[in-house]
Amino acid sequence: QDEKNNRVNIIGHVDKYDTVVIKKTPKKLAHAKLAKEDGFDIIVDEDIVKEMILMHHVTFDNKPMGGYCVDFVNFFESDTDYYLVMEYVGSYNLLQFTQKA
């Protein structure tokens, strides 16, 4: 099976959100802290479970005023993958946003 890095899919209406993003991460790569790039294994410091915990906290337990954080929607898993569902806010990441600002 060809394992890929995180995959992001944008889908329509879920709960109160017009559009959400589903980030899919293979468990095998997440546990090994690896990503695949051009056929090579690359060590990464990314953890989808920690990301979920932090997003849940700022969405439900400590929501900042102004609504400037992406909302956590859901988290689930299959036998092989983790899925993080979050609010869709645009087609750029935080690094791209800060570089543009």
Residue frames as qw, qx, qy, qz and C-alpha x, y, z in Angstrom:
[[0.000, 0.888, 0.460, 0.000, 0.00, 0.00, 0.00],
 [0.399, 0.414, -0.013, 0.818, 1.34, 3.39, -0.98],
 [0.332, -0.706, -0.468, 0.415, 1.24, 5.61, 2.09],
 [0.238, 0.683, 0.151, 0.674, 0.84, 9.33, 1.61],
 [0.154, 0.031, -0.428, 0.890, 1.37, 12.28, 3.92],
 [0.223, 0.460, 0.553, -0.658, -1.56, 14.16, 5.32],
 [0.084, 0.370, 0.670, 0.639, -4.37, 14.48, 2.84],
 [0.149, 0.342, 0.367, -0.852, -6.77, 17.38, 3.06],
 [0.045, 0.430, 0.777, 0.457, -10.25, 17.18, 1.57],
 [0.194, 0.100, 0.188, -0.958, -12.70, 20.06, 1.48],
 [0.069, -0.398, -0.891, -0.208, -16.36, 19.11, 1.75],
 [0.221, -0.527, -0.300, -0.764, -19.70, 20.88, 2.03],
 [0.466, -0.562, 0.096, -0.676, -22.07, 21.59, 4.90],
 [0.598, -0.155, -0.739, 0.267, -21.45, 19.89, 8.28],
 [0.318, -0.566, -0.556, 0.518, -23.33, 21.04, 11.37],
 [0.030, 0.902, 0.224, -0.368, -23.17, 24.86, 11.52],
 [0.271, -0.541, 0.469, 0.644, -20.31, 25.10, 9.00],
 [0.657, 0.627, -0.062, -0.414, -20.87, 25.74, 5.30],
 [0.760, 0.490, -0.418, 0.089, -17.58, 24.06, 4.46],
 [0.695, -0.631, 0.343, 0.012, -15.16, 21.90, 6.46],
 [0.411, 0.625, -0.663, -0.013, -11.72, 20.44, 5.91],
 [0.950, -0.279, 0.119, -0.077, -10.93, 16.81, 6.71],
 [0.132, 0.731, -0.668, 0.034, -7.26, 16.13, 7.37],
 [0.992, -0.052, -0.041, -0.103, -6.41, 12.44, 6.97],
 [0.018, 0.731, -0.675, 0.103, -3.17, 11.07, 8.42],
 [0.831, 0.060, -0.551, -0.043, -2.04, 7.43, 8.22],
 [0.726, -0.670, 0.105, -0.113, -1.55, 6.05, 11.75],
 [0.915, -0.003, 0.034, 0.402, 1.60, 4.21, 10.73],
 [0.452, 0.523, -0.041, 0.721, 3.30, 7.46, 9.66],
 [0.331, -0.800, 0.013, -0.500, 1.85, 9.49, 12.56],
 [0.844, -0.533, 0.048, 0.031, 3.19, 7.09, 15.19],
 [0.828, 0.034, 0.090, 0.553, 6.60, 6.95, 13.52],
 [0.107, -0.845, 0.008, 0.524, 6.70, 10.77, 13.12],
 [0.409, -0.105, 0.633, 0.649, 7.35, 10.32, 9.40],
 [0.530, 0.678, 0.123, -0.495, 6.15, 11.85, 6.18],
 [0.712, 0.171, 0.538, 0.417, 6.76, 10.66, 2.63],
 [0.243, 0.867, -0.076, -0.428, 8.23, 13.04, 0.08],
 [0.501, 0.668, -0.495, -0.242, 9.48, 12.01, -3.35],
 [0.890, 0.087, -0.447, -0.010, 9.76, 8.41, -2.13],
 [0.391, 0.288, -0.621, 0.615, 11.83, 9.30, 0.93],
 [0.531, -0.658, -0.521, 0.117, 10.90, 9.07, 4.61],
 [0.163, 0.539, -0.201, 0.802, 11.23, 12.45, 6.32],
 [0.355, -0.369, -0.690, 0.512, 11.12, 12.92, 10.09],
 [0.130, -0.609, -0.242, -0.744, 8.45, 15.42, 11.09],
 [0.099, -0.109, -0.658, 0.739, 7.45, 17.10, 14.33],
 [0.477, -0.132, -0.221, -0.840, 3.74, 16.94, 13.66],
 [0.003, 0.125, 0.950, -0.287, 1.16, 15.14, 15.79],
 [0.315, -0.351, -0.516, -0.716, -2.46, 15.07, 14.62],
 [0.524, -0.537, -0.653, 0.100, -3.69, 13.89, 18.04],
 [0.350, -0.389, -0.278, 0.806, -2.03, 16.84, 19.81],
 [0.038, -0.103, -0.333, -0.937, -3.37, 19.13, 17.09],
 [0.413, -0.491, -0.662, -0.388, -6.87, 17.80, 17.81],
 [0.492, -0.528, -0.541, 0.432, -6.48, 18.34, 21.57],
 [0.227, -0.246, -0.053, 0.941, -5.30, 21.94, 21.10],
 [0.176, -0.217, -0.476, -0.834, -8.02, 22.74, 18.56],
 [0.454, -0.543, -0.698, -0.115, -10.70, 21.25, 20.82],
 [0.420, -0.457, -0.414, 0.666, -9.42, 23.36, 23.72],
 [0.068, -0.205, 0.072, 0.974, -9.52, 26.67, 21.82],
 [0.278, -0.282, -0.619, -0.678, -12.89, 25.83, 20.25],
 [0.577, -0.533, -0.570, -0.242, -14.76, 24.72, 23.39],
 [0.648, -0.505, -0.404, 0.403, -12.80, 25.41, 26.58],
 [0.345, -0.588, -0.002, 0.732, -11.01, 28.68, 25.89],
 [0.463, 0.658, 0.471, 0.362, -12.59, 30.29, 22.80],
 [0.323, -0.200, -0.004, 0.925, -10.75, 33.53, 22.00],
 [0.269, 0.758, 0.339, -0.489, -12.83, 36.64, 21.42],
 [0.184, 0.665, -0.375, -0.619, -12.98, 37.68, 17.79],
 [0.891, 0.284, 0.317, -0.160, -13.25, 34.22, 16.24],
 [0.321, 0.794, -0.476, -0.197, -9.78, 34.25, 14.73],
 [0.276, -0.349, 0.896, 0.018, -8.97, 30.57, 15.43],
 [0.515, 0.070, -0.704, -0.484, -10.07, 27.72, 13.19],
 [0.714, -0.265, 0.317, -0.565, -12.83, 25.70, 14.88],
 [0.081, -0.149, 0.986, -0.009, -12.50, 22.04, 15.73],
 [0.675, -0.010, -0.240, -0.698, -15.49, 20.10, 14.35],
 [0.958, -0.160, 0.103, -0.215, -14.76, 16.40, 14.95],
 [0.053, 0.589, -0.806, -0.039, -12.07, 13.74, 15.22],
 [0.935, -0.023, 0.233, -0.266, -12.37, 10.07, 14.37],
 [0.088, -0.556, 0.797, 0.220, -10.24, 7.15, 13.30],
 [0.910, 0.195, -0.240, -0.278, -10.32, 4.01, 11.22],
 [0.943, -0.238, 0.107, 0.205, -8.08, 0.99, 11.61],
 [0.747, 0.184, 0.143, 0.622, -5.42, 2.70, 9.50],
 [0.246, 0.467, 0.106, 0.843, -5.98, 6.48, 9.62],
 [0.125, -0.520, -0.484, 0.692, -6.79, 9.48, 11.81],
 [0.133, 0.615, 0.488, 0.604, -9.28, 12.10, 10.56],
 [0.173, -0.424, -0.353, 0.816, -9.41, 15.66, 11.90],
 [0.135, 0.703, 0.569, 0.404, -12.44, 17.68, 10.80],
 [0.265, -0.455, -0.226, 0.820, -12.09, 21.46, 11.11],
 [0.291, 0.843, 0.272, -0.361, -13.68, 24.65, 9.89],
 [0.624, 0.349, 0.339, 0.611, -12.63, 25.70, 6.38],
 [0.138, -0.848, -0.146, 0.491, -11.28, 29.25, 6.36],
 [0.333, 0.846, -0.275, -0.312, -9.44, 29.50, 3.06],
 [0.941, 0.312, -0.063, 0.115, -6.92, 27.89, 0.80],
 [0.379, 0.658, -0.470, 0.451, -3.74, 28.93, 2.62],
 [0.747, -0.345, -0.485, 0.296, -1.92, 27.81, 5.74],
 [0.407, -0.873, -0.120, 0.240, -0.62, 29.87, 8.67],
 [0.572, -0.308, 0.308, 0.695, 2.87, 30.20, 7.21],
 [0.293, 0.436, 0.519, 0.675, 1.49, 31.52, 3.91],
 [0.181, -0.888, -0.398, -0.143, -0.78, 33.91, 5.81],
 [0.491, -0.764, 0.012, 0.420, 2.06, 35.35, 7.89],
 [0.517, -0.069, 0.415, 0.745, 4.31, 35.73, 4.86],
 [0.148, 0.636, 0.524, 0.548, 1.56, 37.63, 3.05],
 [0.322, -0.905, -0.274, 0.040, 0.89, 39.87, 6.07]]
